Amino acid sequence: MTTVKGPAFYFPSIEKKYGQPVAHWQELIRSSPLTRHMELVTWLKSEYGLGHGHANALVAYTLAEDRGGQ
């Protein structure tokens, strides 16, 4: 059994708490005109009510994936 570490650790609780799959949040992040990490985190928190840790995990994972890091 593999232990999930890093931002993806939060994905099950994000999906359960906010009722949307991670892909939904990634699409929002990718379609946003914002590009900086903390701008995106603040935007998710203010526009969609995500908690800081959840927003941070989604942004970190999505940006790293887009850079080919995941």
C-alpha positions in Angstrom: 0.0 0.0 0.0 1.4 3.4 -1.0 1.0 6.3 1.4 -0.1 9.5 -0.4 2.1 12.4 0.5 2.2 16.1 -0.4 -0.7 18.0 -1.7 -2.6 15.0 -3.0 -3.0 13.8 0.6 -5.8 16.4 0.9 -7.7 15.4 -2.2 -10.2 12.9 -0.6 -11.2 15.4 2.1 -11.4 18.2 -0.5 -13.8 16.2 -2.6 -15.9 15.2 0.4 -16.1 18.6 1.9 -16.8 20.7 -1.2 -18.6 18.1 -3.3 -16.6 18.5 -6.4 -13.8 16.3 -7.9 -10.3 17.6 -7.8 -10.4 17.9 -11.6 -13.1 20.6 -11.2 -10.9 22.7 -9.0 -7.9 22.1 -11.3 -10.0 23.4 -14.3 -10.9 26.5 -12.3 -7.3 27.1 -11.5 -6.1 26.6 -15.0 -8.9 28.8 -16.5 -8.2 31.7 -14.0 -6.4 34.7 -15.3 -4.3 34.6 -12.1 -1.0 32.8 -12.3 0.8 33.3 -9.0 0.4 30.7 -6.3 -0.8 33.0 -3.4 -3.1 34.9 -5.8 -4.8 31.7 -6.7 -5.0 30.5 -3.1 -6.6 33.8 -2.0 -9.0 33.6 -5.0 -10.2 30.1 -4.2 -10.7 31.0 -0.6 -12.7 34.2 -1.3 -14.7 33.0 -4.3 -15.4 29.4 -3.4 -15.0 29.3 0.4 -12.1 26.8 0.4 -10.0 26.6 3.5 -6.4 27.8 3.2 -4.8 24.3 3.4 -7.2 22.9 0.8 -6.7 25.8 -1.6 -2.9 25.7 -1.1 -2.8 22.0 -1.8 -4.9 22.3 -5.0 -2.8 25.2 -6.3 0.5 23.6 -5.5 -0.4 20.3 -7.1 -1.9 21.9 -10.2 1.0 24.3 -10.8 3.5 21.5 -10.3 1.6 19.2 -12.7 1.5 21.9 -15.3 5.3 22.3 -15.0 5.7 18.6 -15.4 6.5 18.0 -11.8 3.8 15.5 -10.7 
